[in-house]
Amino acid sequence: MFVDCVHNTSVIRIMRSVLIFSALVGTLQVMAGTEDSRPRARDLGVVVGIFPTGMYNAITDVKGVRVGHTTIIEGEDIRSGVTAIIPAPGNLYTHPVPARIYIGNGYGKLIGVSQVHEFGELETPILLTCTLCVWKAADALREWTYLQPGMGEHTINPVVGEVNDAVVSNMWAQPVRKEHVFSALNKASSGPVEEGSVGGGTGSQTYHWKGGIGTSSRVLPASLGGYTVGVLVQSNLLAGATLTMNGAPVGRELNSYAYKDTFTPSSENANEKRDGSIMMVVATDAPLDTRTLDRLAMRAVMGIARTGSVAENGSGDYVIAFSTHPDVRRLRESDQAQITPALLNSSMDPLFTATVEATEEAVYNALLKATTVKSSRGQLTAIPIKPLKKILEKYRVLNWDQTLPPHAKR
C-alpha cells in the first residue's frame, strides 16, 4: 500500500513536471513565434534604393565581419544588453583594420574616439551597450582582448558605443558585466544577424516606438567594383523627429510626430519629447584608407536623415566605418614602408549610395523587428504592423523593385 502511494505520488509529480515543462516550452514557442512573425522591411515590400542586398542583407555580408549579442533581462527594471561587432579575423592589435569615426552630433559617451582619429585604425572589436555601461564594458573588452593569442603587455584602445535605455532599464545599476561581454564576443558569428529588441538594442526606442538593432547591406555591380557595404545600427532615434519610410509620412499618419504638443497642447504626449541617439557601424570590403572611410562614414548620417532624423541637440549620432580588405590591413610595427591600395575619390560615389541605402534600411529593420518591452520603469511598444502596411500602401511606396526601374520590366 505504501509502495503504491509512493508510486502514485511520484507519477503525479512527474506528470506535473511534464505539464509545467510543456507550458514553459509552449510559452517560449509563442514568444519566439511572435518575434519571428515581425517582418523586416523587405518582407513588407519596403525596398530601399536601387542596389541589391547581400545574401543575408546584413553587415555580415562583408566577409570576415561577425556579430554577437547578449540580452539582459533581470528583475523588474533591467532590460539591457550588449552587442559585439568583430571587424575581421585574426589579431586586431598586431594587424589593425583602417577605420574612421564620424560624429553627426556629439552628445554621447563613445569610448576610444581620440586614438581612432589619431591612428585611423581599430585594434579591438566594437561593443554597443547602454549609456552608463560603457566603462564596465570597455574594461571587460580590455580583459577579453588580452586573452587572445599573440597579445603581450600593450596598451589597447577599446571602442564602446552606447544609447540611453532608461525608459525601461535602470542603467544606473550598470547591469552589463564581464560575463555578458565575453558571451557576446565569444558567440559572434557570420551569417544572419538577430535584430530588434536584442543585445545593445534591448531597451532602445526609435521615434515613438520600440527600436533596437537593425542591419542591411548592399552589393555593387561588378562594373562598379563588386564591393559590399554592410551597416548595423543601434537605433534610439527618439520622439523629437517624425518617422518617414520610403518617403511616406508614417509618423504623421499614426498621429505620432515631432512638436505635436506645439500644435495640440492637450496631447497626452506633450511632456514625452526626449532627444535620442544612434550608433552606426559601416563595414566594407572596398580598399579604403582613413580619409575615404571618413567620407563614407558621413553618408550614413544621410541615411538616417531619410528616416526622419534631425540630429537633435541631445542626440549622440556616431558612425564607425572600417574596411576589411586584406591588402589595407597593415602591420602595427615595421621598419619597412607599408604600401596599401586605396580607391580614388572618383570611385566613391557608388559606395556613398550603398551606405545611404543600407543605413536607411537598417533603421527600418530595427523598428520593424523590435518587440514590445515592459518593465517597472515603463513600456516601449512595437510599431503596429497592419496599420503601418496600410499607410505604406496608401502612399504607394511598396514593391518598388517590381514596379520601378532598374529592376522592373516595363
HELIX and SHEET records of a PDB file:
HELIX    1   1 PHE A    2  SER A   37  1                                  36    
HELIX    2   2 ALA A   41  LEU A   44  1                                   4    
HELIX    3   3 ILE A   59  ASP A   61  5                                   3    
HELIX    4   4 VAL A  113  PHE A  119  1                                   7    
HELIX    5   5 THR A  131  CYS A  133  5                                   3    
HELIX    6   6 VAL A  134  TYR A  146  1                                  13    
HELIX    7   7 MET A  171  ALA A  173  5                                   3    
HELIX    8   8 LYS A  178  LYS A  187  1                                  10    
HELIX    9   9 GLY A  199  GLY A  201  5                                   3    
HELIX   10  10 ALA A  222  LEU A  224  5                                   3    
HELIX   11  11 VAL A  250  GLU A  253  1                                   4    
HELIX   12  12 LYS A  260  PHE A  263  1                                   4    
HELIX   13  13 THR A  290  ARG A  306  1                                  17    
HELIX   14  14 PRO A  326  VAL A  328  5                                   3    
HELIX   15  15 ASN A  345  SER A  347  5                                   3    
HELIX   16  16 ASP A  349  LYS A  369  1                                  21    
HELIX   17  17 ILE A  385  LYS A  394  1                                  10    
HELIX   18  18 TRP A  400  THR A  403  1                                   4    
SHEET    1   A 4 ARG A  66  GLU A  74  0                                        
SHEET    2   A 4 ILE A  78  ILE A  86 -1                                        
SHEET    3   A 4 ILE A 126  CYS A 130 -1                                        
SHEET    4   A 4 VAL A 159  VAL A 163  1                                        
SHEET    1   B 6 GLU A 121  LEU A 122  0                                        
SHEET    2   B 6 VAL A  97  GLY A 106 -1                                        
SHEET    3   B 6 GLY A 316  SER A 323 -1                                        
SHEET    4   B 6 SER A 277  THR A 284  1                                        
SHEET    5   B 6 THR A 228  ASN A 236 -1                                        
SHEET    6   B 6 GLY A 212  VAL A 219 -1                                        
SHEET    1   C 2 GLN A 205  THR A 206  0                                        
SHEET    2   C 2 TRP A 209  LYS A 210 -1                                        
SHEET    1   D 2 VAL A 373  LYS A 374  0                                        
SHEET    2   D 2 GLN A 379  LEU A 380 -1                                        
END                                                                             
